[in-house]
């Protein structure tokens, strides 16, 4: 997995948080550990907050922490919260004039959608608590 992807950052961060779920972590602390910018961290973690996976507390003593127990958060929860598809199937909404291209586009889109569904199902089998380091 790319180290600079939003999914990688989210999974890495949540896996660390699973080791001490009640501890608050600042965006700057997470960014320093992940080798990225705090603004990037806030954007990514904001999506996880919207999905109910994280809680953020504002202020001088604020930060981010898990909203749920680590064993109740699956990799699929994180993947879906980010709305970041690993399998591209967007056709741009245009219907090709060529019948062969149209049939090919329809077939390939169907296959890619099946792969995406399979990916989400497989990610749902693994919880954040399963991948945290010791």
VENQUISUL-V949859 format. One record per residue. N is the residue number from 0. OMEGA is omega in whole degrees, -180 to 180 (* if undefined). NEAR is the number of other ideal C-beta (glycine too) atoms within 12 Angstrom. Layout:
# VENQUISUL-V949859
n: <N,N>
omega: <OMEGA,OMEGA>
near: <NEAR,NEAR>
This chain:
# VENQUISUL-V949859
n: <0,1,2,3,4,5,6,7,8,9,10,11,12,13,14,15,16,17,18,19,20,21,22,23,24,25,26,27,28,29,30,31,32,33,34,35,36,37,38,39,40,41,42,43,44,45,46,47,48,49,50,51,52,53,54,55,56,57,58,59,60,61,62,63,64,65,66,67,68,69,70,71,72,73,74,75,76,77,78,79,80,81,82,83,84,85,86,87,88,89,90,91,92,93,94,95,96,97,98,99,100,101,102,103,104,105,106,107,108,109,110,111,112,113,114,115,116,117,118,119,120,121,122,123,124,125,126,127,128,129,130,131,132,133>
omega: <179,179,-176,180,178,180,179,179,-178,-179,178,-178,-179,178,175,-180,-179,180,179,-169,-177,-178,175,177,179,177,180,179,180,-179,180,-179,-177,180,179,-177,178,178,177,179,-178,178,-178,-177,175,177,179,176,179,180,178,180,-179,172,175,177,-178,175,-176,-179,-176,179,-177,172,-180,177,-179,176,-179,-179,177,179,179,175,177,177,-179,-180,-179,179,-178,-179,-178,-178,175,180,-178,177,-179,-179,179,177,180,175,-179,177,-178,-178,178,179,179,180,179,-180,180,-179,-179,178,178,179,-179,177,176,178,179,178,178,178,180,179,179,178,-180,-180,-177,-180,178,180,179,-172,-178,179,179,*>
near: <17,12,13,15,21,31,30,25,35,40,38,32,42,46,30,27,38,32,20,15,27,17,18,23,33,25,31,19,21,36,24,15,19,29,15,27,17,24,14,24,33,28,22,38,40,23,28,39,28,18,25,17,39,37,25,25,19,14,9,8,9,17,28,35,30,37,26,26,18,30,17,18,37,29,34,27,32,42,35,28,31,31,18,27,20,25,19,14,21,14,19,10,8,11,14,17,9,11,11,11,15,16,14,15,23,18,16,20,23,16,16,21,20,16,19,25,19,17,24,26,17,16,29,19,15,25,26,36,23,20,26,23,14,8>
